[in-house]
Amino acid sequence: MTTMSQAAAQPAMSVSSGGLLRRFGAGARWLAAYLDRRAAIKALRRLDDRELRDIGLVRSHIEQAVWGLADQELGRLR
């Protein structure tokens, strides 16, 4: 009679393809969001100071605003 152990039936290294795909998808989404933010920064830098002021920004706060780090009160004119 032949018996087969569980260890012999399983591969030596188990790689979850679902986990790998989730990681790849998360990385792709992060890259897409990063590239979108960089494009937004580039577009905002092309605006002149008056146009930036119209949307409530000052030039020195463009990157922080795009990344969601700026305080909304910083660009407000008094």
MIDOMAR-502846 format. One record per residue: y, z, x of N, C-alpha, C in turn. Coordinates in steps of 0.05 Angstrom, whole numbers, plus 32768, in hexadecimal, padded with zeros to 4 digits. Example, Ala and Ser with C-alpha at 12.3 -4.5 7.8 and 13.67 -1.06 7.14 Angstrom:
7F8E809C81087FA6809C80F67FBE809C8108
7FD3808E81017FEB808F81118001809D8102
***
This chain:
7FE980008011800080008000801980008012
802C7FEF800B80447FED801A805B7FFC800C
8069800C801C8080801A8011809980118020
80AF8012801280C8800A801E80DC8020801B
80E78029803180FB803F8030811680348026
81268046801C8141803F801381528037802A
814F80438041815F803C8058815B801F8061
81428016805F813C7FFA806781487FE68053
814B7FEE803A81547FDB802681737FD88026
81817FEB8032819E7FEA803281A87FDF804D
81BE7FD0804C81C97FC5806581D37FDC8076
81D47FD8809081DC7FEC80A381F97FF4809E
820A7FE1809782267FE68093822E7FDC8077
82377FED8066823E7FE5804B825C7FE0804A
82637FC8804282807FC1803E82847FBB8021
82967FCA8015829C7FC57FF982AF7FAE7FF6
82A57F987FEB82B67F807FE882CD7F867FD4
82C87F977FC182DD7F9E7FAE82F47FAC7FBB
82ED7FBF7FCD83027FCE7FDB83117FBC7FEE
83037FAA7FFB83107F98800D83237F857FFE
831A7F7C7FE7832C7F6A7FD783447F7A7FCD
83407F937FC583577FA37FBC836B7FA77FD2
83617FAC7FEA83737FAF800183827F968007
83747F80800783817F66800C83967F607FF7
838F7F657FDD83A27F617FC783BB7F737FCA
83B77F8C7FD283CD7F9E7FD683DF7F957FED
83D27F8C800283E27F81801983F17F688011
83E57F57800183F37F3F7FF9840B7F457FE7
84077F597FD4841D7F617FC384337F6E7FD3
842D7F7E7FE784417F8B7FF884507F758007
84427F62801284507F4C802184627F3C800F
84597F367FF7846A7F277FE484837F377FDD
84807F507FD884977F617FD184AA7F637FE9
849F7F65800184B07F67801984C07F4D801D
84B37F36801984C17F1D801D84D67F198007
84D07F227FEE84E47F207FD984FD7F317FE0
84F87F497FEB850F7F5A7FF2851F7F4E8009
85117F43801C85207F36803385317F1F8028
85267F0F801585367EF98009854E7F047FFA
854B7F1A7FEC85617F267FDD85777F307FF1
856E7F3C800785827F45801B85917F2D8026
85837F18802C858F7F00803785A47EF48024
859C7EF3800A85AE7EE97FF585C77EFA7FF2
85C37F157FF385DA7F277FF085ED7F258008
85E27F21801F85F37F1F803786047F068037
85FC7EF28027860C7EDA802586257EDE8014
86257EF28003863B7EF87FF186537F038001
866B7EFD7FF786827F09800486867F267FF9
86997F348005869D7F507FFE86A67F547FE1
86B67F417FD786BF7F437FBB86A77F407FA8
86957F2D7FAE867E7F297F9D866B7F417F9E
86687F4D7FB586587F657FB886647F7C7FA8
867E7F7F7FAA868C7F947F9C86887F907F7D
86887F777F7486847F727F5886697F7C7F4D
86557F7C7F5F863B7F867F5686367FA37F5F
864B7FAF7F6A86497FCC7F71863D7FD27F8C
863F7FBF7F9E86347FC47FB986497FC07FCE
86457FCD7FE486547FC87FFD86417FBD8011
864B7FAD8023863A7F9F803686277FB18046
86307FC9804D86207FDB805D86087FE7804D
86087FE4803385F37FF0802285DF7FDB8017
85E17FC2802085D07FAD801485B27FB48017
85AA7FB9802F858D7FBE803485837FD68025
85927FEC8025858A8004801785887FFE7FF9
859A7FEF7FEE859A7FE97FD185827FD87FCA
857B7FC47FDB85647FB37FD5854A7FC37FD7
85487FD47FEA85307FE47FED852F7FFC7FDA
854580007FCB854580167FB7854C80317FC3
855980317FDA855F804A7FE8857B80537FE5
858D80427FDC85A980487FDA85B080597FC2
85C3806A7FC585CE80797FAE85E180677FA0
85DF80667F8685F080537F76860D805B7F78
861380737F7F862F807C7F81863C80727F9B
862D806A7FAF863880637FC9864A804A7FC7
864280367FB88651801D7FB78667801D7FA3
866980317F92867D80327F7D869980367F88
86AB80257F7F86C780287F8886D4803F7F79
86E5804D7F8686F380637F798710805C7F73
***
